[in-house]
Amino acid sequence: MKSTTLFLFAAGLTLSIAACGGKKPPVPNPTQPAVTPFPSSTAGAGTPTPTPTPPPQPPLVPDDPVVTSNPLPWNNEPIDKVNEAGVLKPIYFRYDSDELTDDARKILTANAEVLKTYKTWVITVEGHCDERGTAEYNLALGDRRALVSKNFLASLGIPTERLRTVSYGKEFPFDPGHAEDAWTRNRRAHFMLTAR
């Protein structure tokens, strides 16, 4: 009986120590978010760790829009039409002169820009005169007018192999009149596209 009582006492003491000695589980704090622990690196050693999904890529932004207009519209036109349109402008001279005026230099500079844009164009510079004077004199004067125009274009960077000259003197007037207005229009250097 004594040993039974001693056994019951020891068992009760062991139970009570076990009940008192264990840690209580933590009580979650409602003001703090629950923390989910990271999975252990040793857990599931045979299972590969899932790869995180990358964020979606932003949509590709297209480059600048392609220019659909033709930057060299006159290259698609026949040579006759280019000449009729007057893409290259004529210059005018004073009576009995082959000197370039300020206006003529401005026009030649603009013509040079056209020739720099259309790099394959070959032109003929025609020298013209009014009806006064002999045919021989006007042929020589027309030649000088064509050459001074060609040389000015060459000084602006146009290759001389793209520039041809011819003098028509007074043979092909642009205005058939016989007064100063007509003569002014006929004293000119005229620019014709001849090849490209």
C-alpha positions in Angstrom: 0.0 0.0 0.0 2.9 2.3 0.9 4.5 1.5 -2.5 1.3 2.2 -4.4 0.9 5.5 -2.7 4.5 6.4 -3.5 4.0 5.4 -7.1 0.8 7.6 -7.4 2.5 10.5 -5.8 5.5 10.2 -8.2 3.3 9.9 -11.2 1.2 13.0 -10.2 4.4 15.0 -9.5 5.8 14.1 -13.0 2.5 15.1 -14.7 2.4 18.4 -12.8 6.0 19.2 -13.7 5.4 18.4 -17.3 2.3 20.6 -17.3 4.1 23.5 -15.7 7.4 23.2 -17.6 6.2 23.3 -21.2 6.2 26.6 -23.1 2.9 28.1 -24.1 2.4 28.9 -27.8 2.7 32.6 -28.5 -0.5 34.6 -28.7 -0.7 36.5 -32.0 -0.7 40.3 -31.6 -3.6 41.7 -33.6 -1.7 44.9 -34.3 1.1 43.2 -36.1 0.8 41.2 -39.4 1.4 37.6 -39.3 4.9 36.6 -40.5 5.1 33.6 -42.7 8.5 32.0 -42.3 10.6 31.3 -45.4 10.8 27.6 -46.3 13.9 25.9 -44.9 16.6 25.4 -47.4 16.8 21.8 -46.4 13.1 21.2 -46.7 12.2 19.2 -49.7 15.8 18.6 -50.8 14.6 16.6 -53.7 12.1 19.2 -54.9 13.4 22.1 -57.0 12.7 25.6 -55.6 10.1 27.3 -57.8 11.6 30.2 -59.9 9.8 33.5 -59.3 7.8 34.8 -62.3 9.5 37.9 -63.8 7.5 41.1 -64.0 5.8 41.7 -67.4 7.9 43.6 -69.9 6.7 47.1 -70.9 5.3 47.2 -74.5 7.8 48.1 -77.2 7.7 51.7 -78.3 8.0 51.9 -82.0 10.8 54.0 -83.5 10.0 57.3 -85.2 7.4 56.8 -88.0 8.9 56.0 -91.4 8.7 58.9 -93.8 6.5 57.7 -96.6 6.8 60.7 -98.7 9.4 60.6 -101.4 12.3 63.0 -100.4 13.4 63.2 -104.0 10.1 63.6 -105.9 11.8 64.9 -109.1 13.7 61.6 -109.6 10.4 59.9 -110.5 9.6 62.4 -113.2 10.7 62.5 -116.8 13.6 64.9 -117.6 11.3 66.9 -119.9 8.8 67.5 -117.1 11.6 68.5 -114.7 12.8 71.1 -117.2 9.2 72.4 -117.9 8.6 72.8 -114.2 11.7 75.1 -113.9 13.2 73.2 -111.0 16.5 75.0 -111.8 15.9 78.7 -112.2 17.5 80.9 -114.9 19.7 84.0 -114.1 19.7 87.3 -116.0 22.5 89.6 -117.2 22.8 93.3 -117.8 23.2 94.5 -121.4 26.6 93.4 -123.0 27.7 91.9 -119.7 28.8 88.5 -118.4 29.1 89.7 -114.7 26.9 88.0 -112.1 24.5 90.3 -110.3 23.6 89.7 -106.6 20.3 88.3 -107.6 22.0 85.9 -110.0 24.3 84.7 -107.2 21.3 84.0 -105.0 19.6 82.0 -107.7 22.8 80.1 -108.5 23.2 79.2 -104.8 19.6 77.9 -104.7 20.3 75.9 -107.9 23.5 74.4 -106.3 21.4 73.2 -103.4 19.1 71.4 -105.8 22.1 69.8 -107.5 23.5 68.7 -104.1 20.1 67.1 -103.3 20.0 65.3 -106.7 23.5 64.1 -106.8 23.4 62.3 -110.1 21.9 65.1 -112.2 24.0 66.4 -115.1 23.0 69.8 -116.4 23.7 72.0 -119.4 24.1 75.7 -118.8 22.9 77.6 -121.9 24.2 81.1 -122.6 21.7 83.4 -124.3 21.7 87.0 -125.6 19.3 89.5 -126.9 19.0 90.3 -130.6 21.4 93.2 -130.8 24.9 92.7 -132.1 26.3 90.3 -134.6 25.7 86.5 -134.4 29.4 85.9 -133.8 29.7 88.5 -131.0 26.6 87.1 -129.3 27.8 83.5 -129.5 31.0 84.6 -127.7 29.0 86.6 -125.1 26.6 83.7 -124.5 29.6 81.4 -124.0 31.1 83.7 -121.4 27.7 83.8 -119.6 27.4 80.0 -119.5 31.0 79.7 -118.2 30.7 82.2 -115.4 27.5 80.4 -114.3 29.3 77.0 -114.4 32.3 78.3 -112.5 30.1 79.8 -109.8 28.3 76.5 -109.3 31.6 74.7 -109.2 32.8 77.1 -106.5 29.8 76.0 -104.4 30.9 72.4 -104.6 29.1 71.1 -107.7 31.6 68.8 -109.6 32.4 70.2 -113.0 31.8 66.8 -114.7 28.1 67.4 -114.0 28.1 70.8 -115.6 28.2 71.3 -119.4 27.9 74.6 -121.3 26.7 75.7 -124.6 26.1 79.1 -126.2 23.1 79.9 -128.4 23.9 83.6 -128.7 20.8 85.3 -130.1 19.5 82.3 -132.0 16.8 81.0 -129.6 15.2 84.0 -127.9 12.7 83.2 -125.1 10.8 86.3 -125.9 10.4 87.2 -129.6 9.7 90.9 -128.9 11.9 93.8 -130.0 11.9 96.0 -126.9 13.7 96.2 -123.6 11.3 93.9 -121.8 12.0 91.1 -124.3 15.7 91.8 -124.4 15.9 91.6 -120.6 14.4 88.2 -120.6 16.7 87.0 -123.4 20.0 88.0 -121.7 20.2 84.9 -119.5 21.8 81.6 -118.5 19.4 78.8 -118.7 19.8 75.5 -116.8 18.6 72.3 -118.4 18.7 68.8 -116.9 20.2 66.6 -119.5 21.0 63.3 -117.7 20.8 61.6 -114.3 
